[in-house]
Amino acid sequence: MRATAWLSGSLLIASVLPAQPLRLHGSNPHYFEFQGKPTVLITSGEHYGALINLDFDYALYFQTLARDRLNLTRVFTGAYREVPGNFSIAGNTLAPKPDRFLAPWPRSAVPGAADGLNKFDLSRWNESYFSRLKDLLRAAGKNGVIVELVLFCPFYEDSMWEASPMNARNNVNNTGAVARTDVYTLKDPALTKLQEDLTRRIVSELRGAPNLYFEIANEPYFGGITLEWQGRIAAVIREAETGPGVRHLISQNIANGSKRVPDPNPDVSIFNFHYSRPPEAVGLNWHLARAIGNNETGFDGASDATYRIQGWDFLLAGGALYNNLDYSFAAGGHEDGTFMYPADTQPGGGSAALRAQLRVLRDFMDSVPFTRMEATPGLIRSRLPAGASAQARGAEGQVYAIYVHHGRIVKDAKPRYQVDPASQRLTLTLGLPDGTYRADWIHTRTGGLMRRDTVQARGGEAAVLSPAYTQDIALRLVRPRPPAASRPK
């Protein structure tokens, strides 16, 4: 570690920065490196309003993530906001009370905004906003949390566009007199300049922040957002970061589900997907040699098992990032993840129990050299039980990671996991180089060691019998190195 500070305008923010900020891993760019260590990003995070909702205590929130050993959050910047009732989310942090909404631009003295308060003045900056933004990054960094700062978001419904400061109805500048599907298209020069200026100011303010990457836009495949506009915003980020200092990674959100990236933007280092279950997005884009993430899931009911299985499945497929929308986080004292949301109406889940289970996933990933491991489709040679799926990765002849789950893929209105609660036990025939291996069976909900076996591979195969389990199980196979005195010279 080295003591330093980062400057923003005339404000000096004292900080202790790691020697290396977040970047793609030097020898395997499918993964991240942070503070000089190989890193995967895993979280179950709040609904993106930590910055713009003045009632949200982000210090307590980041302390909660750190306690759960989770290391990522998504944050929206305020060009987009929601209103109560959107997506049927109770306690929606992206729908602050009008007088508690913090925007990048200040209110004017002119009444008439759609929320009943004064209109915004887009010719001026709200310095309180940028102070809170920098403090949020600092608080996240103190707790080891990476911030995915999502610059823009489509307006899914008229109610969302009607609430935005960029809508001409809500500002004194007559900027944004367009349909909600034309906001992010380069069609309106004044609106485009506003978006470019906001991007430059945010990038400038956070120039030295080590625990940060930028996402161009959330779900740009909705609401009319064009690829040309996304490319322009990515270029603005790069232009704003010329010269010495940290060059932050840029993320592009590609699709709901899975899709091959046809023409990757060279400025983009992270390709993020939503609801990539099963995790086909990873294999489809592995050839790009960039990080593949699942940075939003959470519209599949309230069961913890659903989201735990999605996280394990995606990371063991080779993904670098997993984020579940966790509705147990809410403003007003529930930033510690204790909000008792109405499970029968809330679109997703989230709980302290789920976050503890995702900690097990992070601990497991940290226990294997994932940057040296590759997909090993020939490792499992036996047939899996009906409804079961598996992911397997390995560093040939050294260490292997296997994950088996019974979240059967159901493809009706959308692909989802239907989790089988029955007790299971299975025998796996594995294709392994000859030798002796230690086999650790890991309980995915507690992290406990269910059983440790010694496995002998002969003739390129070995059979392993699992302990009894329900829903899912993980197996770590390690071939111990011989004592130094017995190694060939």
C-alpha positions in Angstrom: 0.0 0.0 0.0 1.1 3.6 -0.5 -0.3 6.7 1.0 -1.4 9.3 -1.6 -4.3 11.5 -2.4 -6.5 12.2 -5.4 -7.5 15.6 -6.6 -10.8 16.7 -8.0 -11.0 20.3 -9.0 -9.9 22.3 -6.0 -10.9 19.7 -3.5 -8.1 17.4 -2.1 -9.4 14.1 -0.8 -7.0 12.3 1.5 -7.0 8.6 0.9 -4.8 5.5 1.1 -4.8 3.9 -2.4 -3.7 0.5 -3.3 -0.6 0.1 -5.4 -2.8 -1.1 -8.2 -6.4 -0.1 -8.9 -9.0 -2.4 -10.5 -7.9 -3.7 -13.9 -8.0 -6.8 -16.0 -5.7 -9.5 -14.8 -2.3 -9.3 -16.4 -2.0 -12.9 -17.4 -5.7 -13.8 -17.8 -7.8 -10.8 -18.8 -11.0 -12.9 -18.3 -10.7 -11.9 -14.6 -9.8 -8.8 -12.5 -6.9 -7.8 -10.5 -7.3 -5.5 -7.5 -4.7 -4.4 -5.0 -2.3 -6.7 -6.9 -4.4 -9.8 -6.4 -6.6 -11.9 -8.7 -10.2 -10.9 -8.1 -13.7 -11.9 -8.9 -16.5 -9.5 -8.1 -19.4 -10.9 -6.1 -22.3 -9.2 -4.4 -26.0 -9.1 -3.5 -26.5 -5.4 -3.7 -29.2 -2.7 -3.2 -31.3 -1.3 -6.1 -28.8 1.3 -7.3 -30.0 4.4 -5.4 -27.2 4.8 -2.8 -26.0 8.1 -4.4 -29.1 9.9 -5.4 -31.3 9.0 -2.4 -30.3 11.3 0.5 -32.1 9.0 2.9 -29.8 6.1 2.1 -26.9 5.6 4.6 -24.3 4.2 2.2 -21.7 4.0 5.0 -23.8 1.4 6.8 -24.5 -0.3 3.5 -20.8 -0.7 2.7 -20.0 -1.9 6.2 -22.7 -4.6 5.7 -21.2 -5.7 2.4 -17.7 -5.9 4.0 -19.1 -7.9 6.9 -20.5 -10.4 4.4 -17.2 -10.3 2.4 -18.9 -9.0 -0.7 -16.9 -6.6 -2.9 -19.2 -4.9 -5.5 -22.0 -2.5 -5.8 -23.9 -0.8 -8.7 -24.7 2.9 -8.5 -26.8 5.0 -10.8 -25.9 8.7 -11.3 -29.2 10.5 -11.3 -29.9 11.3 -14.9 -32.5 8.6 -14.4 -34.7 8.1 -11.4 -37.7 6.0 -10.7 -41.0 6.8 -8.9 -42.9 4.7 -6.3 -44.6 1.8 -8.0 -42.1 1.3 -10.8 -41.4 -2.5 -11.2 -43.6 -3.1 -8.0 -40.5 -2.7 -5.8 -41.3 -1.9 -2.2 -38.7 0.3 -0.5 -37.2 1.2 -3.9 -34.0 3.2 -3.3 -34.1 4.5 -6.9 -37.4 6.2 -6.1 -36.4 8.8 -3.4 -38.9 11.3 -2.0 -38.8 14.4 -4.3 -37.1 16.6 -1.7 -34.5 13.8 -1.0 -33.5 13.3 -4.6 -29.9 14.4 -5.3 -29.2 15.3 -8.9 -26.0 16.4 -10.6 -27.8 19.7 -11.3 -29.3 22.1 -8.7 -32.9 23.2 -8.5 -33.7 26.6 -9.8 -36.1 29.2 -8.3 -38.7 28.3 -10.9 -41.6 26.1 -9.9 -43.2 23.5 -12.1 -41.2 20.3 -12.1 -43.2 17.1 -12.4 -42.4 16.1 -8.8 -44.0 19.2 -7.5 -40.8 21.0 -6.7 -38.7 23.6 -8.6 -37.2 22.9 -12.0 -33.5 22.0 -12.4 -30.9 24.4 -14.0 -28.8 22.2 -16.3 -26.4 25.1 -16.9 -25.0 24.7 -13.3 -23.5 21.8 -11.3 -24.8 20.7 -7.9 -21.6 20.6 -5.9 -23.3 18.8 -3.1 -23.9 15.9 -5.5 -20.2 15.7 -6.4 -19.2 15.9 -2.8 -21.5 13.0 -2.0 -20.3 11.0 -5.0 -16.6 11.3 -3.9 -17.5 10.4 -0.3 -19.4 7.4 -1.5 -16.4 6.1 -3.4 -14.2 6.7 -0.4 -16.6 4.9 1.9 -16.8 2.0 -0.5 -13.0 1.8 -0.8 -12.6 1.7 3.0 -14.7 -1.4 3.0 -13.0 -3.1 0.0 -16.0 -2.5 -2.3 -15.7 -1.9 -6.0 -18.2 0.6 -7.4 -19.8 0.0 -10.8 -20.9 3.6 -11.7 -23.7 3.3 -14.2 -23.8 6.6 -16.1 -27.1 6.4 -17.9 -30.3 4.2 -18.1 -33.1 4.0 -20.6 -36.5 5.3 -19.7 -38.7 2.1 -19.7 -41.9 4.0 -19.1 -43.2 7.5 -19.5 -43.3 7.9 -15.7 -39.5 7.6 -15.6 -38.9 10.1 -18.4 -41.4 12.5 -16.8 -39.3 12.5 -13.6 -35.9 13.0 -15.2 -34.1 16.3 -14.9 -33.1 16.0 -18.5 -36.8 16.2 -19.6 -37.6 19.7 -20.8 -40.6 19.9 -18.5 -38.3 19.6 -15.5 -35.5 22.1 -16.4 -35.4 25.9 -17.1 -33.1 25.3 -20.1 -35.7 23.8 -22.5 -33.3 20.9 -22.9 -34.7 17.5 -23.6 -37.9 18.3 -25.5 -37.8 14.8 -27.1 -39.6 11.4 -26.8 -38.1 9.1 -24.1 -36.9 6.8 -26.9 -34.8 9.6 -28.5 -32.8 10.6 -25.4 -29.8 8.5 -26.1 -29.5 8.6 -29.9 -27.3 11.6 -30.8 -30.4 13.2 -32.5 -30.6 16.2 -30.1 -27.2 18.1 -30.0 -28.0 20.0 -26.8 -29.1 16.8 -25.0 -26.0 14.9 -26.3 -23.7 17.7 -25.1 -25.4 17.7 -21.7 -24.7 13.9 -21.4 -21.1 14.3 -22.6 -20.5 17.2 -20.1 -22.0 15.1 -17.2 -19.7 12.2 -18.2 -16.6 14.4 -18.3 -17.4 16.0 -14.9 -18.0 12.7 -13.2 -14.8 11.1 -14.8 -12.8 14.2 -13.8 -14.1 14.1 -10.2 -13.2 10.4 -9.8 -9.9 10.4 -11.7 -7.9 8.8 -8.9 -10.4 6.5 -7.4 -9.0 2.9 -7.5 -12.2 1.0 -6.7 -14.2 2.0 -9.7 -15.3 1.2 -13.2 -17.8 2.9 -15.5 -20.8 1.3 -17.1 -22.0 3.3 -20.1 -25.7 2.5 -19.7 -27.9 0.0 -17.9 -29.8 -2.2 -20.3 -29.2 -0.1 -23.5 -31.1 -2.6 -25.6 -34.3 -1.0 -24.3 -35.6 2.5 -24.7 -34.1 3.4 -28.1 -30.4 3.6 -27.0 -28.2 3.3 -30.0 -24.7 1.7 -30.4 -23.4 5.0 -31.9 -24.4 6.9 -28.7 -22.8 4.2 -26.5 -19.6 4.4 -28.5 -19.6 8.2 -28.1 -19.9 8.0 -24.3 -17.1 5.4 -24.2 -14.9 7.8 -26.2 -15.7 10.7 -23.9 -14.6 8.6 -20.9 -11.3 7.7 -22.7 -10.8 11.3 -23.7 -11.4 12.6 -20.2 -8.8 10.1 -18.9 -5.9 11.1 -21.2 -2.7 11.9 -19.4 -1.3 10.5 -16.2 -3.5 8.8 -13.6 -5.8 5.9 -13.4 -7.5 4.7 -16.6 -10.7 3.0 -15.4 -12.3 0.0 -17.0 -15.4 0.6 -19.1 -18.3 -1.8 -19.1 -21.0 -2.3 -21.8 -24.2 -4.0 -20.9 -24.9 -6.4 -23.9 -28.2 -8.3 -23.4 -30.7 -9.9 -21.1 -29.9 -13.6 -21.2 -26.9 -14.5 -23.4 -25.7 -13.2 -26.8 -22.4 -13.2 -28.7 -20.8 -9.7 -28.9 -20.6 -9.2 -32.7 -18.3 -6.1 -32.9 -16.6 -5.4 -29.6 -15.7 -1.8 -28.8 -12.0 -1.6 -28.2 -12.6 0.9 -25.3 -14.7 -1.7 -23.4 -13.0 -4.2 -21.1 -16.1 -5.7 -19.4 -19.1 -7.1 -21.2 -22.0 -7.4 -18.8 -25.2 -9.4 -19.1 -28.4 -9.5 -17.1 -30.2 -12.7 -16.2 -27.7 -14.9 -18.0 -29.1 -18.2 -16.7 -27.9 -20.6 -17.9 -24.6 -18.8 -18.2 -24.1 -19.2 -21.9 -22.8 -15.6 -22.3 -19.5 -16.7 -20.9 -18.7 -19.4 -23.5 -20.1 -17.4 -26.3 -17.7 -14.5 -25.6 -14.6 -16.3 -24.1 -12.6 -15.6 -27.3 -12.8 -11.9 -26.6 -10.3 -12.3 -23.7 -12.2 -9.7 -21.6 -14.2 -10.0 -18.4 -17.7 -11.3 -18.7 -20.2 -10.4 -16.0 -23.7 -11.1 -14.9 -24.3 -7.7 -13.2 -28.0 -8.0 -12.6 -30.3 -10.8 -11.7 -33.2 -10.9 -9.3 -36.6 -11.1 -11.0 -37.0 -14.9 -10.3 -38.9 -14.9 -7.0 -37.6 -14.7 -3.4 -35.9 -18.1 -2.9 -32.2 -17.8 -1.9 -31.4 -21.0 -3.7 -32.3 -19.5 -7.0 -29.7 -16.8 -6.8 -27.0 -18.8 -5.1 -27.2 -21.3 -7.9 -27.1 -18.6 -10.5 -24.0 -17.1 -8.9 -22.1 -20.4 -8.6 -23.1 -21.5 -12.1 -21.9 -18.2 -13.7 -18.6 -18.0 -11.9 -17.7 -21.6 -12.4 -18.5 -21.2 -16.1 -15.7 -18.7 -16.2 -17.5 -15.5 -15.4 -15.7 -12.7 -13.6 -18.6 -10.9 -11.9 -22.0 -11.7 -10.3 -24.5 -9.2 -8.8 -27.9 -10.1 -7.4 -30.5 -7.4 -6.8 -31.1 -7.6 -3.0 -34.4 -6.1 -1.9 -33.6 -6.5 1.8 -31.7 -3.2 1.5 -33.8 -0.1 1.9 -33.4 3.5 3.1 -34.3 4.6 6.6 -32.4 2.1 8.8 -32.4 -0.9 6.6 -29.1 -0.3 4.8 -27.9 -3.3 6.8 -30.1 -5.6 4.7 -32.9 -6.1 7.2 -35.8 -4.8 5.3 -38.7 -7.3 5.4 -40.0 -6.9 1.9 -43.3 -8.4 0.8 -42.1 -11.6 -0.8 -45.4 -12.2 -2.6 -45.2 -8.9 -4.5 -41.5 -8.1 -4.7 -40.0 -9.1 -8.1 -36.9 -10.7 -6.5 -35.3 -11.8 -3.3 -32.2 -11.1 -1.2 -31.4 -11.7 2.5 -28.6 -12.0 5.0 -28.7 -15.7 4.5 -28.2 -15.3 0.7 -25.3 -12.9 1.3 -23.7 -15.5 3.6 -24.0 -18.1 0.9 -22.4 -15.8 -1.7 -19.6 -15.3 0.8 -19.0 -19.1 0.5 -18.8 -18.7 -3.2 -16.2 -16.0 -2.9 -14.2 -18.0 -0.4 -14.3 -21.0 -2.7 -13.0 -18.9 -5.7 -10.2 -17.5 -3.5 -9.2 -21.1 -2.6 -8.4 -22.1 -6.2 -6.0 -20.5 -8.7 -8.9 -19.5 -11.0 -6.7 -17.4 -13.3 -4.8 -20.5 -14.3 -7.9 -22.7 -14.7 -9.8 -23.4 -17.9 -13.1 -25.0 -18.8 -12.7 -28.8 -18.8 -15.7 -30.2 -20.5 -14.2 -33.7 -20.6 -13.5 -33.8 -16.9 -16.9 -35.3 -16.0 -17.4 -38.5 -18.0 -20.3 -40.0 -16.2 -23.9 -39.1 -16.9 -25.5 -36.6 -14.5 -28.9 -37.3 -13.0 -32.0 -36.0 -14.8 -32.4 -32.2 -14.1 -28.8 -31.8 -12.9 -26.2 -29.5 -14.4 -22.5 -29.1 -13.7 -19.6 -26.7 -14.4 -16.0 -27.8 -14.2 -12.7 -25.9 -14.5 -9.2 -27.1 -13.9 -5.5 -26.4 -14.1 -4.4 -29.7 -15.7 -3.1 -32.3 -13.3 -3.0 -29.7 -10.4 -6.4 -28.5 -9.2 -10.0 -28.8 -10.3 -13.3 -27.2 -9.3 -16.6 -28.9 -10.0 -20.1 -27.5 -9.2 -23.2 -29.6 -9.5 -26.7 -28.2 -9.0 -30.3 -29.4 -9.3 -31.8 -26.1 -10.5 -33.5 -27.5 -13.6 -33.6 -25.1 -16.5 -37.2 -24.2 -17.3 -37.8 -22.3 -20.5 -41.3 -20.9 -20.4 -41.8 -17.1 -20.5 -38.1 -16.8 -19.6 -35.3 -19.2 -18.7 -35.1 -19.8 -15.0 -34.0 -22.4 -12.4 -36.6 -24.7 -10.8 -34.7 -26.0 -7.8 -35.2 -29.7 -6.8 -35.3 -29.9 -3.0 -34.9 -33.7 -2.8 -31.8 -35.3 -1.2 -29.2 -36.3 -3.7 -26.1 -38.4 -4.0 -24.0 -39.0 -7.1 -21.0 -40.8 -8.4 -18.8 -38.9 -10.8 -16.4 -40.6 -13.2 -13.7 -38.1 -13.8 -11.0 -37.9 -16.5 -7.8 -37.1 -14.6 -4.1 -37.6 -15.1 -2.9 -40.5 -13.0 -2.0 -39.7 -9.5 -3.4 -39.0 -6.0 -5.8 -36.2 -5.3 -7.4 -34.7 -2.2 -11.1 -34.3 -2.8 -13.0 -31.7 -0.6 -16.8 -31.7 -0.8 -18.0 -28.2 0.1 -21.4 -27.3 1.5 -22.5 -24.3 -0.6 -24.8 -22.8 2.0 -22.5 -23.0 5.0 -19.0 -23.3 3.5 -18.4 -26.3 5.7 -16.2 -29.3 4.6 -18.8 -32.1 4.2 -16.2 -34.7 3.6 -12.5 -35.1 2.6 -11.5 -38.1 0.4 -8.4 -39.4 -1.1 -8.9 -40.1 -4.8 -6.6 -42.3 -6.9 -6.7 -41.8 -10.7 -5.5 -44.8 -12.7 -5.6 -45.2 -16.5 -6.8 -41.6 -16.8 -9.9 -42.0 -14.7 -11.1 -41.8 -11.1 -14.6 -42.3 -9.5 -15.7 -40.1 -6.7 -18.9 -40.6 -4.6 -20.5 -37.5 -3.1 -21.9 -37.2 0.4 -25.7 -36.7 0.6 -26.7 -33.2 -0.2 -29.7 -31.1 -1.4 -29.9 -28.5 -4.2 -26.2 -28.2 -5.0 -22.7 -29.1 -4.0 -19.1 -28.1 -4.8 -16.0 -30.3 -5.2 -12.4 -29.1 -5.0 -9.8 -31.6 -6.2 -6.1 -30.9 -5.4 -3.1 -32.9 -6.4 -0.6 -32.3 -3.6 2.9 -31.4 -4.7 5.5 -33.9 -3.6 8.0 -32.8 -0.8 10.9 -30.8 -2.2 13.4 -33.5 -1.4 11.5 -36.0 -3.6 10.9 -33.8 -6.6 12.9 -34.6 -9.8 15.9 -32.4 -10.3 
